[in-house]
Amino acid sequence: MGLGDLMSVSGRALKLGLCATLVLPGLRLAAQNDPSVVANVGGVQVTMSELEQEESAKLLTAHYQYYQAEIKALNDLIDKKLIEQKAKSEHLTVEQLIEREINSKVTDPTEDQMKVYYEGVETTQPYEAVRDKILEKIRQLRTAKARLEYVRKLRAETEVYIALAPPRANLETQNTQSALTLGPEKAPIKLVEFADYECPYCQKVAADVRKLVADYGDKVAFTYRDFPLPMHARAEKAAEASRCANKQNKFWQFHDELYHSKELDVDQLKAQARALQLDSTEFDKCLDSGEQANAVEQDRKEGEHLGINGTPSFFVNGHYLSGALDYASLRQIVEQQLATPAKGANGAGN
């Protein structure tokens, strides 16, 4: 069978909705009886754990994007199940319940409200020509909002547990000697954040992180890792400054002050050190000499090795979360991990 014949077979399989696997000279399939083996190269097996460890920087973001699609689909399914259960409990069809609890409570906008909406739409058509479309659009928006509120009410009344966890990364490469940790070493929840003092999202979530740590007490150990981004000119020195403060046992006070004040120029960093009653001579020498630059760079490289490409990035018992997170998002994964039996120190849980 020639290459053209093989491609023809593959094409027919794809048309039938099948997956076609071609075995060409020089290639061998991994052992099908061992799902951990993903390839076989000259008789040497390549496992999924090896792939994840060696190529994590290429895979973590992709895994997380897939997880985000999964969790959105799962929440949509949960909402559907909640409505179905409520309808059944009241001896109604789903359509009857939706009509009673959602559709009947949606009111049409006034003419003035539609004209205000029209003013915000980029169109050259006159208002009269698009009036019906505007009316339908506003009805759809109000219906979606009413449904969201109703489902939120059902969730508050129903116990919902989500077992689907974010992707997990191996954090064993971390240099624990340089780790800045708040909380007990044996805490069941290991929360690690890679952040940038100049990152607006990091600044926003900082208070939520400290509230989470305070609320869970000895259950959470929080480790801060530096990941200054290249577009933030002041982030590198701010990270160094926090480590200079750590030499005088005031890392967390300095860390919190930087996120609160957002004052990151070198002279401002020194002024904040004096306000915290640090030894200014020692602090200034540490900062000006770049003494802590290597430690900051090591954190950044470890983050890159894990596959991080933005901040804030969190790992909760090894499970990866990133982006504009808030207290509720972090709390949900913490609760999930507390309900999950531990499976190891670095990447416990699911």
C-alpha positions in Angstrom: 0.0 0.0 0.0 1.5 3.3 -1.0 1.3 6.7 0.8 -1.6 7.8 -1.5 -3.5 4.7 -0.5 -2.9 5.3 3.2 -4.1 8.9 2.8 -7.2 7.7 1.0 -8.0 5.3 3.9 -7.4 8.0 6.4 -9.7 10.4 4.4 -12.5 7.8 4.3 -12.2 7.2 8.0 -12.4 10.9 8.7 -15.6 11.2 6.6 -17.1 8.5 8.7 -16.2 10.4 11.9 -13.5 7.9 12.9 -10.0 8.4 14.1 -7.5 6.8 11.7 -4.1 5.8 13.0 -1.4 5.3 10.4 1.6 3.1 11.2 4.5 4.2 8.9 8.0 2.7 8.7 10.1 3.8 11.6 7.1 4.5 13.9 5.6 2.2 16.5 2.5 2.5 18.6 2.8 2.8 22.3 1.6 -0.2 24.3 -2.2 0.0 24.3 -2.4 -2.0 27.6 -0.6 0.8 29.5 -2.5 4.1 29.3 0.4 5.9 30.9 2.6 5.2 27.9 2.0 7.8 25.1 4.8 6.9 22.7 7.5 4.3 22.0 10.8 5.6 20.5 13.2 2.8 19.4 11.9 0.6 22.1 12.0 3.3 24.8 8.7 4.2 26.3 7.6 7.8 26.8 5.1 8.2 29.6 2.5 10.8 30.2 4.2 11.9 33.4 7.5 12.4 31.4 5.7 14.4 28.8 4.0 16.6 31.4 7.3 17.2 33.2 9.5 17.8 30.2 7.1 19.8 28.2 5.0 21.5 30.9 5.8 25.0 29.7 4.0 24.1 26.4 1.1 22.2 27.9 -0.1 24.0 31.1 -1.8 26.9 29.4 -3.5 24.6 26.9 -4.7 22.4 29.7 -6.0 25.3 31.6 -7.9 26.7 28.6 -9.5 23.3 28.1 -10.4 23.2 31.8 -12.1 26.6 31.5 -14.2 25.3 28.7 -15.0 22.2 30.7 -16.0 24.1 33.8 -18.2 26.5 31.8 -20.0 23.5 30.2 -20.3 21.8 33.6 -21.9 24.9 35.2 -24.3 25.1 32.3 -25.2 21.5 32.8 -25.6 22.0 36.6 -28.0 24.9 35.9 -30.0 22.7 33.6 -30.2 19.9 36.2 -31.3 22.4 39.0 -34.2 23.7 36.8 -35.2 20.1 35.9 -35.1 19.0 39.6 -37.1 22.1 40.7 -39.7 21.5 38.0 -40.1 17.8 39.0 -40.5 18.7 42.6 -43.4 21.0 41.8 -45.0 18.6 39.3 -44.3 21.0 36.4 -42.6 20.7 33.0 -39.4 22.6 32.6 -41.2 24.9 30.1 -43.9 25.7 32.7 -41.4 26.4 35.4 -39.4 28.7 33.1 -42.5 30.5 32.0 -43.6 31.1 35.6 -40.3 31.9 37.3 -38.4 33.6 34.5 -40.3 34.7 31.3 -43.3 36.1 33.2 -41.1 38.4 35.2 -39.4 40.0 32.2 -40.9 43.4 31.3 -40.5 45.2 28.0 -38.4 48.3 27.9 -40.0 51.7 27.5 -39.6 53.6 24.3 -37.2 56.0 25.9 -35.0 53.1 27.1 -34.9 51.6 23.6 -33.9 55.0 22.2 -31.0 55.2 24.7 -29.9 51.7 23.7 -30.1 52.8 20.0 -27.8 55.7 20.7 -25.2 53.3 21.9 -25.4 51.1 18.8 -23.1 51.8 15.8 -25.6 51.9 12.9 -26.5 54.3 10.1 -30.1 52.9 10.0 -32.9 55.1 11.5 -34.4 54.1 14.8 -37.7 53.0 13.3 -35.9 50.5 11.1 -34.1 48.7 13.9 -36.7 49.3 16.7 -38.0 45.7 16.6 -34.5 44.2 16.7 -33.6 46.4 19.7 -36.8 45.3 21.5 -35.9 41.6 20.9 -32.3 42.1 22.0 -33.3 43.8 25.3 -35.9 41.1 25.9 -33.1 38.5 25.5 -30.8 40.3 27.8 -33.4 40.7 30.5 -34.5 37.0 30.1 -30.9 35.9 30.5 -30.5 38.1 33.6 -33.7 36.8 35.1 -32.6 33.2 34.4 -29.2 33.9 36.0 -30.8 35.2 39.1 -33.2 32.3 39.4 -30.5 29.7 39.0 -28.4 31.6 41.6 -31.4 31.2 44.0 -31.7 27.5 43.2 -27.9 27.0 43.8 -28.3 28.7 47.2 -31.1 26.3 48.1 -29.3 23.1 46.8 -26.1 21.4 47.8 -23.8 21.5 44.8 -20.3 20.0 44.9 -18.0 20.3 41.9 -15.3 17.6 41.7 -13.8 18.8 38.4 -10.4 20.3 39.4 -8.1 22.5 37.4 -5.0 21.0 35.7 -2.1 20.1 38.0 1.6 20.9 37.7 4.6 19.4 39.4 6.0 22.0 41.8 8.9 19.8 43.1 11.4 21.9 41.2 10.7 24.9 43.5 13.7 26.2 45.5 12.0 25.8 48.9 14.9 27.6 50.6 14.0 30.8 49.0 10.2 30.3 49.3 8.4 33.0 51.3 5.7 31.2 53.1 3.0 32.3 55.6 1.3 29.5 57.5 2.2 26.1 58.9 4.4 23.7 56.9 1.9 20.8 57.4 -1.2 22.8 56.3 -3.5 20.6 54.1 -3.7 23.4 51.6 -0.6 24.7 49.9 -1.4 27.9 48.1 1.4 29.2 45.8 1.1 32.5 43.9 3.5 33.7 41.2 2.9 37.5 41.0 4.2 40.8 39.9 4.0 43.9 42.2 3.2 46.1 39.2 0.5 43.8 37.8 -3.0 45.5 38.3 -4.7 42.1 38.7 -2.2 41.0 41.3 -2.8 44.3 43.1 -6.5 43.7 43.0 -6.4 40.1 44.2 -3.8 40.7 47.0 -6.5 41.6 49.6 -8.6 38.6 48.7 -5.6 36.3 49.1 -4.8 37.7 52.6 -8.5 37.4 53.6 -8.5 33.7 52.4 -5.3 33.0 54.4 -6.8 34.7 57.5 -10.2 32.9 57.1 -8.7 29.4 56.8 -6.0 29.9 59.5 -3.8 26.8 59.9 -5.5 25.0 57.0 -3.6 27.1 54.4 0.1 27.7 53.9 0.6 30.6 51.4 3.8 30.9 49.4 4.7 34.0 47.4 6.9 33.7 44.3 8.2 36.5 42.2 7.4 36.6 38.5 8.1 40.2 37.3 6.8 40.6 33.8 9.1 42.3 31.1 6.5 45.0 30.4 6.6 46.2 34.0 9.7 48.3 34.4 9.4 48.7 38.2 8.4 45.1 39.1 11.9 43.7 39.2 13.2 46.2 41.8 10.0 45.9 43.8 10.5 42.2 44.1 14.1 42.7 45.1 13.0 45.2 47.7 10.6 42.8 49.3 13.4 40.3 49.6 15.6 42.9 51.2 12.9 43.5 53.7 12.7 39.8 54.3 16.4 39.9 55.5 15.0 42.1 58.4 12.1 39.7 58.9 9.5 42.1 57.5 8.7 40.6 54.1 4.9 40.3 54.6 4.6 43.8 56.0 6.5 45.2 53.0 4.7 42.9 50.6 1.3 44.1 51.8 2.4 47.8 51.8 3.5 47.5 48.2 0.2 46.1 47.0 -1.6 48.7 49.1 0.4 51.8 48.1 1.3 50.8 44.5 4.4 53.0 44.9 7.2 51.2 43.2 9.9 53.7 42.3 13.2 53.1 44.0 12.9 56.2 46.2 9.4 55.2 47.1 10.6 51.7 48.0 13.2 53.1 50.3 10.7 55.5 51.9 8.3 52.6 52.6 11.2 50.7 54.2 11.9 53.6 56.5 8.2 53.9 57.4 8.3 50.2 58.4 11.3 51.0 60.6 13.7 48.9 58.7 17.4 49.6 59.0 17.6 52.0 56.1 21.4 51.7 55.6 21.2 47.9 55.3 18.0 48.0 53.2 19.4 50.6 50.7 22.7 48.7 50.3 20.8 45.5 49.6 18.5 47.2 47.0 21.2 49.3 45.3 23.6 46.4 44.9 21.1 44.1 43.3 21.9 41.5 46.0 18.5 39.8 45.6 18.3 39.9 41.8 19.4 36.3 41.4 16.7 35.0 43.8 14.0 36.9 41.9 15.3 35.6 38.6 15.3 32.0 39.9 11.6 32.4 40.8 10.9 33.7 37.4 12.7 30.9 35.6 10.9 28.3 37.7 7.6 29.9 36.8 8.5 29.7 33.1 9.5 26.1 33.5 6.0 25.4 34.9 4.5 27.1 31.9 3.4 30.4 33.5 3.1 33.2 31.0 1.1 35.8 33.0 0.2 36.9 36.5 -1.3 36.3 38.9 -0.9 32.5 38.6 -1.9 30.3 41.5 -1.4 26.7 42.4 -3.7 25.2 45.0 -2.2 21.8 46.0 -0.6 21.9 42.6 -3.8 22.7 40.7 -3.3 25.7 38.4 -5.5 28.8 38.3 -4.7 32.0 36.4 -6.2 35.4 35.5 -8.5 37.9 37.1 -9.5 35.7 40.1 -11.3 36.8 43.2 -12.0 35.5 46.7 -14.9 33.3 45.6 -12.8 31.5 42.9 -10.0 30.8 45.3 -12.3 29.7 48.1 -14.1 27.3 45.8 -10.9 25.4 44.9 -9.7 25.5 48.5 -13.0 23.9 49.7 -12.7 21.3 46.9 -9.2 20.3 48.0 -10.2 20.2 51.7 -12.9 17.7 50.7 -10.4 15.6 48.7 -8.1 13.1 50.4 -4.5 14.2 50.1 -2.3 12.3 47.6 1.1 14.0 48.2 2.7 17.2 49.3 3.4 18.7 45.8 0.2 18.3 43.9 -2.1 16.7 46.4 -5.7 16.0 45.7 -7.2 15.4 42.3 
